[in-house]
Amino acid sequence: MQRLHATYELETPLSLDSAASVIAGEQSSGTFLKVPGETDLLRERSGARVERITETSARTAPSLPCRIGADTYRRGEIEISWPFANLGASLPNLLATVAGNLFELSEVSALRLTDVSLPEDFAAAYPGPAFGQTGTLELAGVSGRPMIGTIIKPSVGLSPEETAELVRTLVEGGIDFIKDDELQANGPYCPFPDRVSKVMAVLNDHANRTGNKVMYAFNITDELDQMRRNADLVREAGGTCVMVSLFSLGLVGLSAMRRHCELPLHCHRNGWGIYSRSPDIGIDFRVWQKLWRLAGADHLHVNGIANKFTEPDEVVMENARLLNQPLAGSPGYQAMPVFSSGQTAVQMEATLNAIGHTNFIFCAGGGIMGHPGGVKGGVASLRQAAEASLSGMPIEVFARGHRELRDALAMFGDKQQPGSGS
């Protein structure tokens, strides 16, 4: 019988095995007392199983508010498994199983879901990214180097016409990828249909003149029916990408858009800090990225080296590398890592060295628009930084013959050395 497995970091005022048994019962066939119908045969067939318990530490105070008092709060890793037949190949019901009424149990003083292992049947039910890394690069006409991208800033406040003018500057500067900010959706000041019309006029004109269609990720996040209309509008206008906010959509919304949309899904994880910031409660990126990739995410944000948020560099790069790992027994679920948040030419070499391939989007805002040579100089500096790294030449040596990179290192080097985000 196929089973799915989940791993947790648990802290409890009870023994670890007692708390793990409570969690297993709560999330399968049990409740706070034995009820009629809960036979030994039913528990054997449908009950969750505690597979492993490893105690790691103890403390004298609870990490989170806890109704049960104790002299010692034990902490460790537990692994629980469920029969696949309990839920079938259903991502929303998977989430209810492994991350349902666990975190608020009185027997728990800290709990974090750190990993899931899924049966192969999930691969048959969820086809995963339609484009992923390879399809995105082909659509964008980029090979042998990272895609260089940026974000429309100011985030909100620009009209459709002003947005299009900024896009004109960016595409003439050699950019590969542009995205709406997640705050820019379909407000009265910048209506979605008008923004698509004005921006695509610029992109289509540029493509007709140069043969290069710059990828623009329009934020289609909205009610589901409206998102479908938004995606169709972008496709009909000649667009090549749409963006969604993952936690606003949920897994059901994302998989629905995967089935409907004919363009890459650029997936933004705004709100991520709710799940990631505390070591005592939440769900690891290792888990979320598996669910998002199964549901159809083509691109996934992972922050960046020396970013402006709280994730250290080693976590950022580990998260990026996860997007290449096989899922549910199938290798075909690779998603495109998107590096952003305070990125400049300074971080490019360390990013390439750490991830070990060029199949990613490197988004820089101030690193492009704040460059002394303007947008064109900023884009050139990022391409030159990538070229230096791929050639094996030290970036400082390469910069001697490349003014744009030299200017970027002089402007951003002291402020954003890799490791400063740790």
Buried (B, 14 or more C-beta within 10 A) or exposed (E): EEBBBBBBBBBBBBEBBEBBBBBBBBBBBBEEEEEEEBEEEEBEEBBBBBBEBEBEEEEEEBBBEBEBEBEEBBBBBBBBBBBBEBBEBBBBBBBEBBBEEBBEBEBBBBBBBBBBEBBEBBBEEBBBBBBBBEBBBEBBBBEEBBBBBBBBBEEBEBBBEBBBBBBBBBBBBBBBBBBBBBEBBBEEEBBBEBBBBBBBBBBBEBBEEEEBBBBBBBBBBBEEEBBBBBBBBBBEBEBBBBBBBBEBBBBBBBBBBBEEBEBBBBBBBBEBEEBBEEEBBBBBBBBBBBBBBBBBBBBBBBBBBBBEBEBBBEBBBBBBBBBBEEBBEBEEBBBBBBBBBBBBBBBBBBBBEBBEEBBBBBBBBBBBBBBEBEBBBBBBBBBBBBBBBBEEEEBEEBBEEBBBBBBBBEBBBEEBBBEBBB
